[in-house]
């Protein structure tokens, strides 16, 4: 029986992505008086996730698709890693840019392995290298290659198909990944898990990602920077999620932020960034008597049963152990867990969904690392309010000092 202390999960993120620059980019369709996208200028820093968010029809998808020339710009300039994208052969350009869309867009008559191998095959990789890369990518997105490589898309759930779509987009190791509402067609729980998976992948790969969504909460959760777009992709505000939540540039942006900005602050903090609570744990193979004795000596009468790889399985109390001879199969299912990549907003939703006092937190391989409680979230919000109040006082003090010097 142990009270597990999580290891330090933070790590310096490597950057394999490249900078994208849009200069006065415009798209006009024949026969239409107004431009679909009008004079957009924007820099996407290397290795960051930049989210385009805005109302339906504002031009955010059109703007993104001009980067890989699925839609040709009418005018303007786009550079990728300093190279003029409009001077590169379109097919060659697209093979060097990952592309992930809603509902995965998998070829239904291809196996999962063949879907993932599409772009490496097109650019001339040999079969041995393609096979190794395919297995590597499936493993990277959490799908066991032996189990999934020979299946067809129809044999997978929506969330699994979306993971394959991301694996395919990354298979040729492109520096840039374009994602067009990739998680919009799955249920909310699966969507949250896929968002967590994307953040985990990004922490390992450091790609430049342009992500389109109409969901501001998703933008806040995923984006290093957010571009809030209005009609014709006019940029209402382009800044970090923290800055946009704290100071919306205009009424339209404020409408996206909504009245619950303080709750959205929970989306700015990852579970890995806060100190987690700990509980008594035991492996399924441990002694029932030892766990019973350990629980009797504690104020909180619950313990977490783990499998042999340290992954959480069930909660047990003294009542569950009263007549048990083994820890296998004993106790209550843990319910919805969150990962170290999840946000505190995800943790709050998990707590509310399960009506529990605490939610289990898992690491990169699904292992138990700690607990989050309602008290943890309330304490964090209080600290954030105090910080904001302090910053506001500092701003007022600075203003008074300036006035005093005039």
PEQUITA-V244341 format. One line per field, one symbol per residue. burial: 1 if it has 9 or more other ideal C-beta (glycine too) atoms within 8 Angstrom, else 0. Layout:
# PEQUITA-V244341
burial=???
This chain:
# PEQUITA-V244341
burial=1001010010000001111111111110000000111101010111111111110001111111111110001001111100001001000011111111110101000111111111111000100011101110111110101001101110010111111111111111011111111111010001111111111111101111111110011111111011111101111110011001100100011001100010011111111001011011111101010111011000000111110000111111110110010010011001101111111111111110010001111110001111111001100110011001000000000000000000
